[in-house]
């Protein structure tokens, strides 16, 4: 599992222990397998929705974490197999699939016009957003990119490391390749002290790779600037997913 999935599973059990302690009178050190029942799990899930205001999707995510653990437990503690099967039989709640927001070509062009390419930071941000748009990469995949993950010889591709440590290669459009060529040529000068091909492709002022939150901050900075213009729709929540809806390169 990815680190983010592990953190999500950890949080699910942290919340379950809080529920047992505060609402069931069961301190974590007193909790035993016989106390982990289908009815208690359902009460926990209802508590997430009704008391904590969690969505049905979050409820399903917590249930998935518990069922994943139970699948392991049933092999280690088979004497409670019937109860483990009852827990795994708890149905997920149906949720509506949200529509993916999108940007028009004019709105996307306006967003890119906010970048100041006369500065090193502006040029980095331009390449970052171009690769995000062209590859439809997740934010974590962008953060993990290294110089060696980019091939600029024809056909130009970028190798992304996704969920479950799975890799995929995405071809790059000509405009993105041109931007990356100039950026990589200047990369070693900018990344002083960082080994060449293993260096993060995108890094901050401390010469550390950008985090997910850093990339989200960069995107939102230009979104706010663009939305201050009268011609940009302000009711669209711009996320990296929006960049995957327009091809080819329009800027």
DABEL-V789768 format. One record per backbone hydrogen bond with DSSP energy under -1.0 kcal/mol. CO is the residue of the C=O (numbers start at 1). NH is the residue of the N-H. Records with the same first field share a line. If there is no record, write none. Layout:
CO = NH ; NH
//
This chain:
2 = 6
3 = 7
4 = 8
5 = 9
6 = 10
7 = 11
8 = 12
9 = 13
10 = 14
11 = 15
12 = 16
13 = 17
14 = 18
15 = 19
16 = 20
17 = 21
18 = 22
19 = 23
20 = 26
27 = 30
32 = 35
33 = 36
35 = 37
37 = 41
38 = 42
39 = 43
40 = 44
41 = 45
42 = 46
43 = 47
44 = 48
45 = 49
46 = 50
47 = 51 ; 52
48 = 54
55 = 59
56 = 60
57 = 61
58 = 62
59 = 63
60 = 64
61 = 65
62 = 66
63 = 67
64 = 68
65 = 69
66 = 70
67 = 71
69 = 73
70 = 74
72 = 75
73 = 77
77 = 80
78 = 81
80 = 84
81 = 85
82 = 86
83 = 87
84 = 88
87 = 90
104 = 108
105 = 109
106 = 110
107 = 111
108 = 112
109 = 113
111 = 114
112 = 115
116 = 119
119 = 123
120 = 124
121 = 125
122 = 126
123 = 127
124 = 128
125 = 129
126 = 130
127 = 131
128 = 132
129 = 133
130 = 134
131 = 135
132 = 136
138 = 142
139 = 143
140 = 144
142 = 145
145 = 201
146 = 149
147 = 150
149 = 159
151 = 157
156 = 172
157 = 151
158 = 170
160 = 168
162 = 165
163 = 166
166 = 162
168 = 160
170 = 158
173 = 177
174 = 178
175 = 179
176 = 180
177 = 181
178 = 182
179 = 183
180 = 184
181 = 185
182 = 186
186 = 190
187 = 191
190 = 192
191 = 194
196 = 199
197 = 148
199 = 147
202 = 210
204 = 207
208 = 204
211 = 215
212 = 216
213 = 217
214 = 218
215 = 219
216 = 220
217 = 221
218 = 222
219 = 223
220 = 224
221 = 225
222 = 226
223 = 227
226 = 229
229 = 232
239 = 242
240 = 243
241 = 244
242 = 245
//
